[in-house]
Amino acid sequence: MNTQSVSVQPVPLRTEREISVLLNGLRKQQKISQKELGKRLGLQQSRVSELLSNPTAMRVEQFMQILAILGMQLQAQPRDAVFAEPTLQEPGVSVTRSKPQW
């Protein structure tokens, strides 16, 4: 089991793509393969790949299990409190946020 410390600032997640970037980024940072993640979840590597690339296909229970394996937890906070938080970035992917104009 990988017990490496996770170094991530709180990041607002508003889209499926942001969830995918976060989960894959954490998995790679911790050097956990899709096959290893699948083993811990009781799933085939191909299913893990599908879930990580298309988070809408995952059940809430699976999302929570993946977060736990990656050393993370889900936390809710008021929407306005997250605008100053950093953006998610992965090589070749930049996710930016701007305050809604409504």
C-alpha positions as MATLAB code, in Angstrom:
seq = 'MNTQSVSVQPVPLRTEREISVLLNGLRKQQKISQKELGKRLGLQQSRVSELLSNPTAMRVEQFMQILAILGMQLQAQPRDAVFAEPTLQEPGVSVTRSKPQW';
ca = [
       0.000    0.000    0.000;
       1.314    3.453   -0.917;
       1.537    5.689    2.143;
       3.130    8.625    0.347;
       1.946   12.016    1.576;
      -0.463   13.811   -0.744;
       0.325   17.467   -1.374;
      -2.806   19.094   -2.790;
      -4.467   22.403   -2.013;
      -8.289   22.455   -1.804;
      -9.626   22.813   -5.336;
     -13.238   23.425   -6.357;
     -14.590   20.717   -8.660;
     -17.389   21.906  -10.911;
     -17.158   19.679  -13.978;
     -16.573   16.036  -14.812;
     -13.314   17.043  -16.510;
     -12.018   18.649  -13.312;
     -12.831   15.464  -11.373;
     -11.034   13.382  -13.993;
      -7.958   15.641  -13.944;
      -7.824   15.572  -10.139;
      -8.201   11.798   -9.765;
      -5.717   10.986  -12.524;
      -3.255   13.575  -11.255;
      -3.372   12.200   -7.708;
      -3.078    8.629   -8.969;
      -0.016    9.468  -11.060;
       1.552   11.577   -8.294;
       1.320    8.568   -5.986;
       2.525    6.184   -8.708;
      -0.593    4.027   -8.482;
      -1.387    2.286  -11.763;
      -4.932    1.841  -13.021;
      -4.397   -1.893  -12.552;
      -3.402   -1.408   -8.884;
      -6.320    0.954   -8.279;
      -8.634   -1.609   -9.854;
      -7.248   -4.336   -7.615;
      -8.001   -2.223   -4.535;
     -11.509   -1.477   -5.831;
     -12.234   -5.012   -7.020;
     -12.510   -3.826  -10.635;
     -10.759   -4.587  -13.914;
      -8.205   -2.048  -15.200;
     -10.439   -1.295  -18.203;
     -13.320   -0.312  -15.896;
     -11.015    1.926  -13.829;
      -9.866    3.617  -17.043;
     -13.497    4.220  -18.008;
     -14.379    5.643  -14.580;
     -11.365    7.954  -14.465;
     -11.957    9.290  -17.966;
     -15.740    9.540  -17.531;
     -16.533   10.244  -13.854;
     -20.272   10.418  -14.575;
     -20.108    6.621  -15.020;
     -19.001    6.126  -11.416;
     -21.280    5.656   -8.443;
     -20.871    7.961   -5.452;
     -19.611    4.972   -3.449;
     -16.889    4.332   -6.047;
     -15.913    8.011   -6.057;
     -15.585    7.985   -2.265;
     -13.534    4.756   -2.363;
     -11.171    6.186   -4.980;
     -10.734    9.369   -2.964;
      -9.948    7.315    0.156;
      -7.386    5.183   -1.690;
      -5.747    8.385   -2.934;
      -5.678    9.798    0.599;
      -8.375   12.394   -0.008;
     -11.848   13.132    1.331;
     -14.843   15.027    0.007;
     -15.695   18.307    1.713;
     -18.571   20.680    0.980;
     -18.305   24.411    1.509;
     -20.200   27.508    0.412;
     -19.751   28.090   -3.302;
     -18.521   31.686   -2.899;
     -15.702   30.516   -0.628;
     -13.811   28.743   -3.415;
     -13.129   31.426   -6.024;
      -9.673   32.319   -4.728;
      -8.497   28.703   -4.725;
      -5.782   27.503   -7.142;
      -6.606   25.866  -10.445;
      -6.033   22.245  -11.373;
      -3.214   21.703  -13.797;
      -1.801   18.644  -15.453;
       0.754   18.564  -18.271;
      -1.129   19.577  -21.389;
      -4.297   20.452  -19.465;
      -5.156   23.759  -17.861;
      -8.385   24.249  -15.964;
      -9.149   27.868  -15.162;
     -11.966   29.331  -13.147;
     -13.620   32.687  -13.231;
     -16.342   34.114  -11.033;
     -19.781   33.788  -12.675;
     -21.174   37.041  -14.018;
     -24.732   36.502  -12.774;
];
